[in-house]
Amino acid sequence: MVHHLTGATWRKSTRSAGGECVEVADNLPGVVGVRDSKDATGPVLTFAPAAWRRFVAHAKLS
């Protein structure tokens, strides 16, 4: 499935250090986009919002 990310608002984690981090766009309905902050025009991974919430919850436990 292809998602159009027009209007995405990208943000970095408040815990990011230096230039090695990802950016997340979670302001669009039905999709969360994730990209490499060093390559803003590069590929984007997309996730269903529920899957992204589970990932973040699991990451917080680690």
Residue, then its C-alpha position, 0 to 999 in steps of 0.5 A: m500500500v502506498h501512502h502519500l505523506t503530503g502535509a507530514t510534520w516531521r519531528k525528532s526524538t527529544r532524546s536524539a543526540g548528534g545527527e544519527c536519529v530518525e524523524v517521525a511524522d504522526n500527524l496524518p490519519g491512518v499512517v505513521g512515517v519514519r525516515d532517516s533525519k540525514d536523508a529527508t528526501g530518501p525513503v520513508l517507512t510507514f506503519a499503522p498507528a497501532a503498530w507504531r504505538r506498540f513499537v514505542a511502548h516496547a522500546k520504552l521498556s528496553 
